Amino acid sequence: YFLSTLSNLDKPAVLAHLMRLNTKDRYMRFFAAVSDYVLEKYVEKMDLNNDASFGIYDCDGVTLIAFAHVGAEERTEKGKVAELGISVELQKRGLGLAKKLMSRTLVYCRANNIGTLYMSCLRENKAMQHLAKENGLSVVLEHDEAIAELALDGTVAEKLSSIAKDLAFNQISIFDKC
């Protein structure tokens, strides 16, 4: 598998990945069992050249099997904030792919002065809650939803290290298990 930073050129692969998600997985990712048409509009509106998006391709180099989108950066009293969404195809779960996407996202956020990272998932999505907790996000259960948050304050050395890692990630794809 290889991890790559995505651009608008990868939109067809993103759409194909999202369309392969079954009804339950779409519900877990989008909080609704969204139709193919809704997925098409969602991907169409994405600007992968400006939003941070990362993908893991299968060994064939063509099939996107896992996807992370860091979107809607804005400035608040906490500084820049971003929200993370992750999806991994059912038959590729348990391989640590979401963990790789989360690690890549954290490097990106620290390198780009994002002060807070948010994730939200359904209460029953224990895998995403586990991933969030494993990576230092605090998880709060509210009604049917779990909200995870991580403040990304760090030292200057950590920031410089993240910038260097982010630059390296953007220049090469990381290969594993092919």
LODREN-651507 format. One record per residue: residue number from 1; chain; residue in three letters; x, y, z of N, C-alpha, C, CB in turn. Coordinates in steps of 0.2 Angstrom, whole numbers, plus 5000, padded with zeros to 4 digits. Each point is the difference from the previous one (the first is absolute). Glycine has a CB too. Example, Ala and Ser with C-alpha at 12.3 -4.5 7.8 and 13.67 -1.06 7.14 Angstrom:
2
> sese,vexza,marlo,n.east,n.north,n.up,ca.east,ca.north,ca.up,c.east,c.north,c.up,cb.east,cb.north,cb.up
> 1,A,Ala,5066,4972,5039,4996,5006,5000,5004,5006,5000,4991,4994,5006
> 2,A,Ser,5007,5011,4990,5004,5006,5001,4996,5005,5003,5006,4997,4990
This chain:
178
> sese,vexza,marlo,n.east,n.north,n.up,ca.east,ca.north,ca.up,c.east,c.north,c.up,cb.east,cb.north,cb.up
> 1,A,Tyr,5004,4994,5000,4996,5006,5000,5004,5006,5000,4991,4994,5006
> 2,A,Phe,5007,5012,4991,5004,5006,5001,4995,5006,5002,5009,4995,4992
> 3,A,Leu,4994,5009,5012,4997,5006,5003,5002,5006,4995,4999,4995,5012
> 4,A,Ser,4996,5009,4986,5001,5005,4996,4996,5006,5002,5003,4992,4991
> 5,A,Thr,5000,5014,5008,4996,5006,5000,4996,5001,4994,5008,5006,5007
> 6,A,Leu,4985,4996,4993,4996,5000,4994,4999,5007,4998,4994,4989,5004
> 7,A,Ser,5004,5011,4989,4998,5006,4997,4994,4999,4996,5012,5003,4999
> 8,A,Asn,4986,5002,4998,4993,5000,4996,5001,4994,4994,4998,5012,5002
> 9,A,Leu,5008,4987,4996,5001,4994,4995,4998,4994,5003,5009,5006,4995
> 10,A,Asp,4990,4993,5012,4998,4994,5003,4993,4999,5002,5011,5000,5005
> 11,A,Lys,4985,5005,4993,4993,5000,5001,4996,4994,4997,5001,5012,5000
> 12,A,Pro,5001,4986,4994,4997,4993,4998,5001,4994,5005,5001,5005,4988
> 13,A,Ala,5005,4995,5014,5002,4995,5005,4996,5000,5006,5012,4999,4995
> 14,A,Val,4988,5008,5008,4996,5001,5006,4993,4998,4999,5008,5009,5003
> 15,A,Leu,4989,4993,4992,4993,4998,4998,4999,4993,5000,4998,5011,4994
> 16,A,Ala,5006,4985,5002,5000,4993,5000,5000,4997,5007,5005,5000,4988
> 17,A,His,5000,5002,5016,5001,4998,5007,4993,5000,5004,5012,5003,4999
> 18,A,Leu,4985,5004,5001,4994,5001,5004,4994,4996,4997,5005,5011,5002
> 19,A,Met,4995,4988,4992,4994,4996,4997,5001,4993,5001,4999,5008,4991
> 20,A,Arg,5007,4989,5011,5001,4993,5002,4998,4999,5007,5009,4999,4992
> 21,A,Leu,4990,5006,5012,4998,5000,5007,4992,4997,5000,5008,5009,5004
> 22,A,Asn,4991,4986,5000,4993,4998,5000,4996,5004,5004,5004,4989,5000
> 23,A,Thr,4989,5010,5001,4996,5004,5003,5001,5002,5007,4992,4995,4992
> 24,A,Lys,5010,5000,5012,5002,5001,5007,5006,5004,5000,4996,4989,5003
> 25,A,Asp,5009,5010,4993,5006,5004,5000,4999,5008,4998,5007,4989,4998
> 26,A,Arg,4989,5012,4998,4998,5006,4998,4996,5004,5006,4999,4996,4987
> 27,A,Tyr,4997,5000,5016,4997,5003,5006,5005,5002,5005,4989,4993,4997
> 28,A,Met,5015,5002,5004,5005,5002,5006,5005,5006,4998,5000,4988,5003
> 29,A,Arg,5001,5013,4990,5005,5005,4998,4996,5007,5000,5007,4991,4994
> 30,A,Phe,4987,5009,5003,4997,5006,4998,4993,5001,5005,5004,4999,4988
> 31,A,Phe,4995,4997,5017,4994,5000,5004,4994,4999,4997,5007,5008,5007
> 32,A,Ala,4993,4989,4987,4994,4999,4996,5002,4995,4994,4995,5011,5002
> 33,A,Ala,5001,4985,4996,5001,4995,4995,4999,5004,4993,4996,4990,5007
> 34,A,Val,5009,5014,4991,5000,5004,4995,5000,4996,4993,5006,5009,5007
> 35,A,Ser,4991,4994,4988,4999,4997,4994,5007,5001,4995,4987,5002,5001
> 36,A,Asp,5013,4995,4994,5006,5001,4995,5000,5007,4998,4999,4988,4996
> 37,A,Tyr,4995,5015,5003,4999,5007,4997,5003,5005,5005,4990,4997,4994
> 38,A,Val,5008,5002,5013,5003,5004,5005,5008,5000,5000,4989,4998,5007
> 39,A,Leu,5013,4996,4993,5008,4999,5000,5003,5003,4994,4998,4989,5005
> 40,A,Glu,4999,5011,4989,5002,5003,4994,5001,5008,5001,4995,4991,4993
> 41,A,Lys,4999,5012,5010,5000,5007,5002,5005,5002,5005,4988,5000,4997
> 42,A,Tyr,5013,4995,5008,5005,5002,5005,5007,5000,4998,4992,4994,5008
> 43,A,Val,5010,5001,4987,5006,5000,4998,5001,5006,4995,5001,4987,5001
> 44,A,Glu,4994,5014,4995,5000,5006,4995,5002,5006,5003,4992,4994,4993
> 45,A,Lys,5005,5008,5013,5001,5006,5004,5007,5000,5004,4988,5001,5001
> 46,A,Met,5015,4994,4999,5007,4999,5004,5005,5004,4996,4997,4989,5005
> 47,A,Asp,5008,5014,4998,5005,5004,4997,5007,4996,5003,4993,5011,4998
> 48,A,Leu,5008,4984,4999,5006,4996,5003,5007,5003,4999,4993,4990,4998
> 49,A,Asn,5007,5015,4998,5006,5004,4999,5001,5005,5006,4999,4999,4987
> 50,A,Asn,4996,5003,5016,5001,5004,5006,4998,4997,5007,4997,5009,4992
> 51,A,Asp,4998,4987,5008,4999,4996,5006,5006,4995,5001,4987,5002,4999
> 52,A,Ala,5014,4996,5007,5005,4994,5001,4996,4994,4999,5007,5006,5008
> 53,A,Ser,4995,4989,4988,4997,4994,4998,5006,4995,4999,4989,5005,4995
> 54,A,Phe,5010,4989,5009,5005,4995,4999,4996,4993,4998,5008,5006,5009
> 55,A,Gly,4996,4990,4988,4997,4994,4998,5005,4994,5000,4992,5006,4993
> 56,A,Ile,5005,4988,5008,5005,4994,4999,4997,4996,4995,5002,5000,5012
> 57,A,Tyr,5003,4999,4983,4998,4996,4994,5002,4993,5001,5002,5010,4993
> 58,A,Asp,4995,4985,5004,5001,4993,5000,5007,4999,4996,4987,4997,5001
> 59,A,Cys,5015,4998,5000,5007,4998,4996,5000,5001,4993,5002,4992,5009
> 60,A,Asp,4992,5008,4988,4999,5001,4993,5001,5008,4998,4992,4990,4999
> 61,A,Gly,5008,5014,5006,5002,5007,4998,4994,5004,4997,5012,4997,4999
> 62,A,Val,4982,5000,5001,4994,5002,4996,4994,5001,5005,5004,4995,4989
> 63,A,Thr,4996,5000,5015,4994,4999,5005,5001,5004,5006,4997,4989,4995
> 64,A,Leu,4999,5016,5006,5001,5004,5007,4995,4996,5005,5002,5011,4994
> 65,A,Ile,5002,4987,5011,4996,4995,5005,4999,5004,5007,5005,4990,4994
> 66,A,Ala,4998,5015,5007,4999,5004,5006,5001,5007,4999,5004,4991,5007
> 67,A,Phe,4992,5014,4996,5000,5007,4998,4999,5004,5007,4995,4997,4988
> 68,A,Ala,5009,5008,5012,4999,5005,5006,4999,5007,4997,5007,4993,5008
> 69,A,His,4989,5011,4994,4998,5007,4998,5001,5004,5006,4993,4996,4990
> 70,A,Val,5011,5009,5010,5001,5005,5005,4996,5007,4997,5011,4994,5005
> 71,A,Gly,4984,5007,4997,4996,5006,4997,4998,5005,5005,4996,4992,4992
> 72,A,Ala,5002,5014,5005,4996,5005,5003,5005,5004,5005,4989,4994,4998
> 73,A,Glu,5017,5007,5000,5004,5004,5005,4997,5007,5001,5010,4994,4996
> 74,A,Glu,4990,5008,5010,4997,5007,5001,5004,5003,5006,4988,4997,4995
> 75,A,Arg,5011,5009,5006,5003,5003,5006,4995,5002,5005,5009,5005,4993
> 76,A,Thr,4992,4992,5013,4996,5002,5006,5004,5002,5006,4992,4991,4996
> 77,A,Glu,5006,5010,5009,5004,5002,5006,5005,4995,5002,4990,5006,5004
> 78,A,Lys,5009,4988,4993,5005,4995,5001,5006,5000,4995,4991,4993,5006
> 79,A,Gly,5008,5011,4989,5004,5000,4994,4997,4996,4994,5010,5002,5008
> 80,A,Lys,4995,4995,4988,4997,4996,4995,4998,4994,5002,5008,5005,4992
> 81,A,Val,4986,4993,5006,4997,4993,5001,4999,4996,4994,4995,5005,5011
> 82,A,Ala,5005,4989,4990,4998,4996,4994,4996,4994,5002,5011,5003,4994
> 83,A,Glu,4985,4994,5002,4996,4994,5001,5003,4994,4996,4990,5007,5003
> 84,A,Leu,5010,4987,4999,5003,4994,4997,4995,4995,4999,5011,5002,5005
> 85,A,Gly,4988,4996,4989,4996,4994,4998,5005,4995,4997,4989,5007,4998
> 86,A,Ile,5009,4986,5004,5004,4995,4997,4996,4994,4998,5009,5003,5008
> 87,A,Ser,4993,4994,4987,4996,4994,4998,5005,4995,4997,4990,5006,4997
> 88,A,Val,5009,4987,5005,5004,4995,4998,4995,4994,4997,5009,5003,5009
> 89,A,Glu,4993,4994,4986,4996,4995,4997,4999,4994,5005,5003,5004,4988
> 90,A,Leu,4991,4993,5012,4999,4995,5005,5005,4994,4999,4988,5003,4999
> 91,A,Gln,5014,4995,4995,5005,4994,5000,5007,5002,5001,4992,4995,4992
> 92,A,Lys,5009,5011,5009,5007,5003,5002,5001,5002,5007,5001,5003,4988
> 93,A,Arg,4994,4996,5016,5000,5002,5007,5004,4995,5004,4989,5006,4999
> 94,A,Gly,5014,4997,5007,5004,4996,5004,5007,5000,4998,4990,4993,5002
> 95,A,Leu,5012,5011,4993,5007,5000,4997,5004,5006,5003,4996,4994,4990
> 96,A,Gly,5001,5010,5014,5003,5006,5002,5000,5006,4995,5007,4993,5007
> 97,A,Leu,4988,5007,4988,5000,5005,4995,4997,5007,5003,4999,4991,4991
> 98,A,Ala,4996,5008,5013,4997,5006,5003,5006,5003,5005,4988,4996,4999
> 99,A,Lys,5015,5000,5004,5006,5003,5005,5005,5004,4996,4998,4990,5008
> 100,A,Lys,5004,5007,4986,5005,5003,4996,4997,5007,4997,5004,4989,4996
> 101,A,Leu,4989,5011,5002,4997,5006,4998,5000,5005,5006,4993,4994,4991
> 102,A,Met,5005,5004,5015,5000,5005,5006,5007,5002,5001,4991,4994,5005
> 103,A,Ser,5014,5002,4995,5007,5003,5001,5002,5005,4995,5003,4989,5005
> 104,A,Arg,4995,5010,4989,5002,5005,4994,4996,5006,5001,5002,4991,4992
> 105,A,Thr,4992,5009,5010,4996,5006,5002,5003,5004,5005,4989,4993,4997
> 106,A,Leu,5013,5003,5009,5003,5004,5005,5006,5004,4998,4995,4991,5008
> 107,A,Val,5009,5006,4988,5006,5003,4998,4998,5006,4996,5006,4989,4999
> 108,A,Tyr,4989,5010,4996,4998,5006,4996,4997,5006,5005,4997,4992,4990
> 109,A,Cys,4999,5006,5014,4997,5005,5005,5005,5004,5004,4990,4993,5001
> 110,A,Arg,5015,5004,5001,5005,5003,5004,5005,5004,4996,5000,4991,5008
> 111,A,Ala,5001,5007,4986,5004,5004,4995,4997,5006,4997,5006,4989,4997
> 112,A,Asn,4987,5011,5004,4996,5005,4996,4996,5005,5006,4999,4992,4990
> 113,A,Asn,5004,5008,5016,4997,5004,5005,4993,4999,5001,5008,5008,4997
> 114,A,Ile,4990,4986,5003,4993,4998,5002,5000,4999,5007,4997,4995,4989
> 115,A,Gly,4999,5009,5015,5001,5000,5007,4995,4994,5003,5003,5012,5000
> 116,A,Thr,4992,4986,4997,4995,4995,5002,4998,4996,4995,4996,5008,5009
> 117,A,Leu,5004,4986,4992,4997,4995,4995,4994,4997,5003,5011,4997,4995
> 118,A,Tyr,4984,5002,5001,4993,4997,5003,4999,4994,4995,4996,5011,5004
> 119,A,Met,5000,4985,4999,4997,4994,4997,4993,4999,5003,5012,4994,4997
> 120,A,Ser,4984,5004,4999,4993,4998,5003,4998,4993,4997,4997,5012,5002
> 121,A,Cys,5000,4984,5001,4998,4994,4998,4994,4998,5004,5011,4996,4996
> 122,A,Leu,4985,4999,5001,4994,4997,5004,5003,4997,5006,4993,4999,4990
> 123,A,Arg,5002,5001,5015,5002,4997,5007,5002,4992,4999,4992,5008,5005
> 124,A,Glu,5005,4989,4990,5001,4993,4999,5007,4998,4996,4988,4998,5000
> 125,A,Asn,5015,5008,4998,5006,4999,4996,5006,4999,5005,4995,5007,4990
> 126,A,Lys,5006,4988,5013,5005,4998,5005,5007,5001,4997,4992,4993,5006
> 127,A,Ala,5008,5004,4988,5007,5000,4996,5003,5007,5000,4997,4990,4994
> 128,A,Met,4999,5015,5004,5002,5007,4999,5001,5003,5007,4994,5001,4989
> 129,A,Gln,5002,4998,5016,5002,5002,5007,5006,4997,5002,4988,5001,5002
> 130,A,His,5014,4993,4997,5006,4997,5002,5006,5003,4997,4994,4989,5002
> 131,A,Leu,5005,5013,4991,5005,5003,4996,5002,5007,5003,4997,4993,4990
> 132,A,Ala,4997,5011,5012,5001,5006,5002,5004,5000,5007,4989,5004,4994
> 133,A,Lys,5008,4992,5011,5004,4999,5006,5007,4998,5000,4989,4997,5005
> 134,A,Glu,5012,4998,4990,5007,4998,4999,5005,5005,4998,4995,4989,4997
> 135,A,Asn,5002,5016,5000,5004,5006,4997,5000,5006,5005,4998,4995,4988
> 136,A,Gly,4999,5005,5018,5000,5005,5004,4994,5005,5000,5012,4999,4999
> 137,A,Leu,4983,4999,4997,4994,5004,5000,4996,4999,5006,5000,5000,4987
> 138,A,Ser,4997,5005,5016,4995,4998,5005,4993,4999,4997,5006,5007,5008
> 139,A,Val,4991,4988,4994,4993,4998,4997,4995,5002,5005,5005,4991,4993
> 140,A,Val,4990,5012,5005,4994,5002,5004,4994,4997,4996,5005,5010,5005
> 141,A,Leu,4991,4986,4999,4993,4998,4997,4995,5004,5001,5004,4989,5002
> 142,A,Glu,4992,5013,4992,4995,5005,5001,4994,4997,4996,5008,5010,5001
> 143,A,His,4987,4988,5002,4994,4997,4997,5002,4994,4995,4994,5012,5000
> 144,A,Asp,5005,4989,4994,5002,4994,4995,5007,5001,4997,4988,4998,4998
> 145,A,Glu,5016,5007,5004,5006,5002,4997,5006,5000,5005,4993,5007,4992
> 146,A,Ala,5012,4991,5006,5007,5001,5004,5004,5005,4996,5000,4988,5004
> 147,A,Ile,5002,5017,5000,5004,5006,4998,5007,4999,5003,4990,5007,4999
> 148,A,Ala,5015,4993,4996,5007,4999,5003,5004,5007,4998,4999,4987,4998
> 149,A,Glu,5005,5015,5006,5004,5006,5000,5007,4999,5002,4989,5007,5001
> 150,A,Leu,5015,4996,4996,5007,5000,5002,5003,5007,4998,5001,4988,4998
> 151,A,Ala,5002,5015,5008,5004,5006,4999,5007,4999,4998,4993,5005,5009
> 152,A,Leu,5009,4998,4986,5007,4998,4997,5005,5005,5002,4994,4995,4990
> 153,A,Asp,5006,5008,5016,5005,5004,5002,5007,4996,5000,4992,5007,5007
> 154,A,Gly,5013,4996,4992,5007,4996,5000,5005,5005,5001,4995,4991,4993
> 155,A,Thr,5011,5006,5008,5006,5004,5000,5003,5002,4993,5003,4995,5011
> 156,A,Val,5001,5010,4989,5003,5002,4993,5003,4994,4997,5002,5012,5004
> 157,A,Ala,5002,4984,5000,5003,4994,4997,4995,4995,4997,5010,5002,5008
> 158,A,Glu,4985,4997,4995,4995,4996,4998,4997,5003,4993,4997,4996,5012
> 159,A,Lys,5002,5010,4988,4997,5003,4994,5004,5000,4994,4994,5008,5008
> 160,A,Leu,5013,4993,4993,5005,4999,4995,5000,4993,4997,5007,5010,5005
> 161,A,Ser,4993,4986,5000,5000,4993,4998,4994,4998,4996,5007,4997,5010
> 162,A,Ser,4987,5005,4992,4994,4999,4996,5001,5003,4993,4993,4999,5011
> 163,A,Ile,5009,5007,4989,5001,5003,4993,5004,4996,4996,4999,5011,5005
> 164,A,Ala,5007,4987,4997,5005,4995,4996,4996,4994,4998,5010,5005,5006
> 165,A,Lys,4987,4992,4999,4996,4994,4998,4995,5001,4995,5002,4995,5011
> 166,A,Asp,4994,5010,4989,4995,5002,4996,5003,5001,4993,4993,5005,5009
> 167,A,Leu,5012,4999,4990,5004,5001,4994,5002,4993,4997,5004,5011,5004
> 168,A,Ala,4998,4985,5000,5003,4993,4998,4994,4996,4997,5009,5000,5008
> 169,A,Phe,4985,5000,4996,4994,4996,4998,4998,5003,4993,4997,4998,5012
> 170,A,Asn,5003,5008,4987,4997,5003,4994,5005,4999,4994,4995,5009,5007
> 171,A,Gln,5011,4989,4994,5005,4998,4995,5000,4993,4998,5007,5009,5003
> 172,A,Ile,4991,4986,5001,5000,4993,4999,4994,4997,5003,5013,5000,5000
> 173,A,Ser,4986,4994,4997,4994,4996,5003,5004,4995,5004,4992,5001,4990
> 174,A,Ile,5004,4997,5016,5003,4995,5004,4997,4993,4998,5001,5009,5010
> 175,A,Phe,5004,4986,4989,4998,4994,4998,5000,4995,5006,5004,5002,4988
> 176,A,Asp,4991,4993,5012,5000,4995,5005,4996,4994,4998,5001,5009,5008
> 177,A,Lys,5002,4985,4993,4996,4994,4999,4998,4998,4993,4996,5002,5011
> 178,A,Cys,5008,5001,4984,4998,4998,4993,5004,4995,4998,4997,5011,4997
